[in-house]
């Protein structure tokens, strides 16, 4: 069968993205807690390297079998494959030895590479890689350069050559050049142990990926590519299984080992689609989980019709962006704080959140009510998502807990149309509207929050004709008969004050409002 040159795989795209995240984290002065995240990245890279090693071993085995069957034709390519294996294993092992040296430098001879105790240590990697006379940084730099230049010469495809060069680049970024650092200093100077180990694991992964590309190039030159198959299956290869609403779902629909001169017919549902290269696209305007179903149909050499079914699940999600103000990450104690939780690329029905130091109640898809318990004690919201059948932690978010601010006192006055307006003093109010108002109200009303409080008492201060202050107290939110009588006797332009308003908010805290409400009678 014909073997086409591989383009960058989804696995390698994921690895490159993980490396970008890793470098971004290195650019920050992260805490020791965050360094635990490097362990997750390192584990993922190790798994990818192990899978690549297994795939490469299978290719070596296939070439060895071909060598036994036809040594005359295969010998040249098999010799190159052995050379690639030797130099790849050499650089891979060198990186492995450096990881152990760094870990043993910080944790001692009993160190465990897979369970590092002092991940945050900044000196171990610096000493192992950059110590005068014994540092291994220059040797690693030279080994990577030598390996890169040897393997790219064996790749014909210019895109693959560029990918290998980029993955194994030792160029110093502009920031490092500005600081006057060489490559090894930029990578390992004052680098936490967890980060240094992950960087070396990433190198090992890139080595196995490059090795696989070279093997694919070599095996395409021998008759392994002409192996006859006895099984034909349909496959759907989507560019992504999670799509933002409004985006484009794109999938490569192929039949394995097809004859390139006889393209299969593609049916989505029962509808034949027109496609010369096996690509199907559709605009996704609705969110949710969907399944692409259909079948491929073609004739074999005997004229018999072969049909193979296929299914491919995919998810369409809303466009999502998270913007948070660092100085506003707070919740109010004893108050039902509404919050929303989302994870880009994950349906909301697969997301869960919990909170320490209070209660977190789910109200709907992505909507929660957080009620912290104590003022001054930070709470942490932990977000998890179901990923491949297991719950995976997606992040922890800390919020400061504050007491609800004091409310403002006001009179709920109705206008002629029956609309209720909040009179907060400082301007005239009609006597009729004033007398129609039952009492004093209080609420937080700052344009963002509108939280009512229960008024339990207040005082009014009137001034008689002789200039004497007359104090009247109310034992509830409503005006007393005496207060109403005094308001009724006020002439136009007269005023009185409402002060010492006692109110209780939803947090159960009783407070005395510090400001007086001046009422001017019109």
Secondary structure, DSSP 8 states (H G I E B T S, - for coil): ---------HHHHHHHHHHHHHHHHHTS---HHHHHHHHHHHHHHHHHHHHHHHHHHHHHHHHHHHHHH-HHHHHHHHHHHHHHHHHHHHHHHHHHHHHHHHHHHHH-TT--TTS-S-TT-SSHHHHHHHSTTT-SHHHHHHHHHHHHHHHHTT---HHHHHHHHHHT-----HHHHHTT--HHHHHHTT--HHHHHHHHHHHHHHHHHHHHHHHHHHHTTSGGGG---S---EEEEES-SEEETTSEEEEEEEETT--TTS--EEEETTEE---SSSEEEEE--S-EEEEEEEEEEEE-TTS-EEEEEEEEEEEEE--------GGG-EEEBTS-EEEE--BTTB-GGGEEEEESSEEEEEEETTEEEEEE-STT--EEEEEEEEETTEEEEEEEEEEEEE-----EEEEEEE-TTS-EEEE-SSSEE-HHHHHT--B-EEEEESSS-EEEEEEEEEEEEEE-TTS-EEEEEESSSB--HHHHHHHHT--TT-EEEEEEEEEE-TT--EEE-SS-EEEEE-
